[in-house]
């Protein structure tokens, strides 16, 4: 099973109404816990969204995307990607193994072209096991058509966070296979839970970038 990479994307340069016009949903009827019909509203799949209309794609006779694995890898940046929320310039979701870098590029080029204006974005991303986490900036430039470019990025990972932890608490042997990250530890009169300290170090990283 692929690691989930959770991400948030913030789009700037267009009005919320302009952004929302190219986000499509559909109503579906499902069963609730009591087996009663319940209507829900869901986002269409990424390949069906208007903001991916400029990206080449083919569908089979059943309406399914052809070569979906390669299409997602090439145009979204991961073999699959699920968007949970997309409104007012804000996007959140999760993808497989890798952040949806190419998705941001395609979204920016779509909106910049549609409204003939410079559009920018920032994306934060975090592997569920903190194999990597970071933030990247993007922008657009008009050069015989609007083109998206990759900006600065900052990244860290669990190894670097553990090194910071060890600097804070050198008396604890965190590299020991039997080290209990969720157990209470007493260090110089201070009671800590190592996993909470690691979360705090991750939060400090987000505050810096």
Secondary structure, 3 states (H helix, E strand, C coil): CCCEEEEEEEEECCCHHHHHHCCCEEEEEEECCCCCEEEEEEECCHHHCHHHCCCCCCECCCCCECCHHHHHHHHCCCCCEEEEEEECCEEEEEEECCCCHHHHHHHHHHHHHHHCCCCEEEEEEEECCCCCEEEEEEEEEECCCEEEEEEEEEEECHHHHHHHHHHHCCCCCCCCCCCCCCCEEEECCEEEEHHHHHHHHHHHHHHHC
